[in-house]
């Protein structure tokens, strides 16, 4: 929800996420999650682009984690993985997802890249 006046107050309070372009009026910035300090709707567009990119990264990470867990649990139930191998593979998997996320969010890489 993006609101700029006191009449938007009830909707802003019930919204999952809210913002306001008016920081000069004290009643809106105190009720919202974020506020825009530039003119126009460009901040809204950038926020939507960032949200889309973060959703894509989150889905990728959940897919990789699900595939990893299904595969390794299946191999472990089949008796094909030793406890030592499990202890080595698990942190490698976690670190690889972490590094992939960091690489996806690096400053030189635009979020809106498909």
C-alpha positions in Angstrom: 0.0 0.0 0.0 1.3 3.4 -0.9 -0.5 6.3 0.7 0.1 10.0 1.1 -2.7 11.3 3.3 -4.3 10.7 6.7 -7.3 9.0 4.9 -4.9 6.2 3.9 -4.0 5.6 7.5 -6.3 2.6 8.2 -5.3 0.9 4.9 -1.6 1.5 5.6 -1.9 0.0 9.1 -3.5 -3.2 7.7 -1.2 -3.6 4.7 1.5 -6.2 4.7 3.9 -3.6 3.4 3.4 0.1 3.2 5.2 3.2 2.0 4.6 6.9 1.6 6.1 9.6 -0.7 5.3 12.3 1.9 7.8 12.6 4.6 6.9 16.2 5.5 3.7 15.1 7.2 4.4 13.5 10.5 1.4 11.1 10.6 2.3 9.0 7.5 6.1 8.2 7.9 5.5 6.9 11.5 2.8 4.4 10.2 4.6 3.1 7.1 7.4 0.6 6.6 9.3 2.8 4.1 9.1 6.2 2.5 10.4 7.7 -0.7 12.6 10.8 -0.8 12.6 11.3 -4.6 9.9 12.6 -6.7 7.8 10.4 -9.0 7.0 6.7 -9.1 10.5 5.5 -9.9 11.1 4.2 -6.3 8.0 2.0 -6.6 9.2 0.6 -9.9 12.6 -0.2 -8.4 11.0 -1.8 -5.3 8.9 -4.0 -7.6 12.0 -5.0 -9.7 13.9 -5.8 -6.5 11.0 -7.9 -5.1 10.7 -9.8 -8.3 14.5 -10.6 -8.4 14.5 -11.6 -4.7 11.5 -13.9 -5.3 13.4 -15.5 -8.2 16.5 -16.0 -6.0 14.4 -17.4 -3.2 12.7 -19.9 -5.5 16.0 -21.0 -6.9 17.4 -21.6 -3.5 14.4 -23.5 -2.3 14.5 -25.7 -5.4 18.2 -26.4 -5.0 17.7 -27.2 -1.3 14.7 -29.5 -2.0 16.6 -31.4 -4.7 19.7 -31.7 -2.5 17.6 -33.0 0.5 15.6 -35.5 -1.6 18.8 -36.8 -3.2 20.9 -37.1 -0.1 18.2 -38.5 2.1 17.4 -41.1 -0.6 21.1 -42.0 -0.8 21.4 -42.2 3.0 18.3 -44.4 3.3 19.8 -46.7 0.6 22.9 -46.9 2.7 25.1 -45.3 0.0 26.4 -42.5 2.2 28.6 -42.7 5.3 28.2 -40.4 8.2 31.5 -38.7 7.3 30.3 -38.1 3.8 27.1 -36.6 5.1 29.0 -34.4 7.4 31.1 -33.1 4.5 28.4 -32.7 1.9 25.9 -30.8 4.1 28.1 -27.7 4.8 29.3 -27.7 1.2 25.6 -27.5 0.1 24.8 -24.7 2.5 27.9 -22.7 1.5 27.2 -23.2 -2.2 23.6 -21.8 -1.8 25.0 -18.9 0.3 27.7 -18.1 -2.2 25.2 -18.3 -5.1 22.9 -15.9 -3.3 25.8 -13.5 -2.6 26.8 -13.6 -6.2 23.2 -12.9 -7.4 23.0 -9.9 -5.1 26.5 -8.5 -5.9 26.6 -4.7 -6.6 27.9 -5.2 -10.2 25.1 -7.4 -11.1 21.7 -5.8 -11.9 18.7 -7.3 -10.1 16.5 -7.1 -13.1 18.7 -9.5 -15.1 16.7 -12.5 -16.3 
